[in-house]
Amino acid sequence: MTSGAHRVDVAKVARLTGAAEVRRAQARSVREWTGQVIGGVAPVGHPSPIRTLVDEWLDKYEVVWAAGGHPHTVFPTSYAELIRITDGTPADVGE
């Protein structure tokens, strides 16, 4: 998970997670895994838990605006709260 102004480095994420390969998800997969559409995927509320790496860059913001499960819905939160509610791992995932 990173800000909209940044891109996730998939090779870096592969190394961090021990995966042989990481690719950007296709829209159909995102919908299947989260129950939500690209552009509005909330950090929580998925049908099953999703392993989440939370970009350390987000800690620079006092308020983090996260998608609320719909492309036109957001909510204010914090970096610490994102880690807590997602059971996420802080990580440098940016390009």
C-alpha positions in Angstrom: 0.0 0.0 0.0 1.4 3.4 -1.0 0.1 6.9 -1.9 -1.4 7.7 -5.2 1.7 9.8 -6.0 4.0 6.8 -5.8 4.3 3.5 -7.5 5.1 0.2 -5.8 8.3 -1.5 -7.0 7.2 -5.0 -7.6 10.8 -6.4 -7.6 11.4 -4.8 -4.2 8.1 -6.3 -2.9 9.1 -9.7 -4.2 12.4 -9.5 -2.3 10.6 -8.3 0.9 8.0 -11.1 0.8 10.2 -13.9 -0.5 8.0 -14.3 -3.6 9.6 -15.6 -6.8 7.6 -12.9 -8.7 5.2 -10.1 -8.0 3.1 -8.5 -10.7 0.5 -5.7 -10.7 -2.9 -7.1 -10.2 -5.5 -7.2 -13.0 -8.8 -5.5 -12.3 -10.6 -8.9 -12.2 -8.2 -10.2 -9.6 -8.6 -7.0 -7.5 -12.3 -7.4 -7.5 -12.2 -11.1 -6.6 -9.7 -10.6 -3.8 -11.1 -7.5 -2.2 -14.7 -7.3 -3.4 -14.0 -3.7 -4.5 -13.0 -2.0 -7.8 -9.7 -0.5 -8.7 -9.7 3.2 -7.8 -11.6 2.6 -4.6 -10.1 -0.4 -2.8 -10.2 0.2 0.9 -7.5 -1.1 3.2 -10.1 -3.2 5.1 -13.3 -5.0 4.5 -12.0 -7.7 2.2 -13.6 -11.2 2.0 -10.4 -12.7 3.4 -7.3 -11.2 5.1 -4.7 -9.9 2.6 -1.1 -9.6 3.5 -0.3 -5.9 3.5 2.9 -4.0 3.2 2.4 -0.3 4.2 4.8 2.1 2.5 7.0 3.9 5.1 6.6 7.0 2.9 3.0 7.4 4.2 4.4 8.1 7.7 5.5 11.5 6.4 1.8 12.6 6.3 -0.1 13.6 9.4 -3.4 12.5 7.8 -3.6 9.8 5.2 -6.7 9.7 3.0 -7.6 6.1 2.2 -10.1 4.8 -0.3 -13.4 3.8 1.3 -14.4 0.9 -0.9 -15.8 3.0 -3.7 -14.0 5.2 -6.3 -15.7 8.3 -4.9 -15.3 7.6 -1.2 -12.3 8.3 1.1 -11.7 8.5 4.8 -9.0 10.2 7.0 -6.6 8.0 8.9 -3.0 7.8 10.0 0.0 5.7 9.1 -0.1 4.0 12.5 -3.8 3.3 12.2 -3.3 1.8 8.7 -0.8 -0.6 10.1 -3.1 -1.5 12.9 -6.3 -2.0 10.9 -4.6 -3.9 8.1 -2.3 -5.9 10.4 0.2 -4.5 7.9 4.0 -4.5 7.9 5.8 -1.2 7.5 8.1 -1.4 4.4 10.0 0.6 1.8 8.0 -0.5 -1.3 8.4 2.5 -3.5 10.2 2.9 -6.8 
